[in-house]
C-alpha cells in the first residue's frame, strides 16, 4: 500500500502538480477510490485512517513538498 500510494501520488504530482494532488485527496469520492486501488475493500471500516497512515509513510520523506498527518493510533 505504501509503495503503490507513493507512485500514484508521484504520477499525479508529475502530471498535474502538488495542488492537484491535494485537491484530489480532499475529494471524498476520489479518496475512497484511491483507497480501493491501493488495496482496501470499499466498505472497510478504517479506510480513511489507514490510507492516511500509508500516505504519511509514503509522502513525508519524498520531494513532493507536502506533509501528511493522520493515521491510526500513536502513529
Secondary structure, DSSP 8 states (H G I E B T S, - for coil): -HHHHHHHHHHHHHHH-HHHHHHHHH-HHHHHHHHHHTT--TT-TTHHHHHHHHHHHHHTTSSSS------STT-
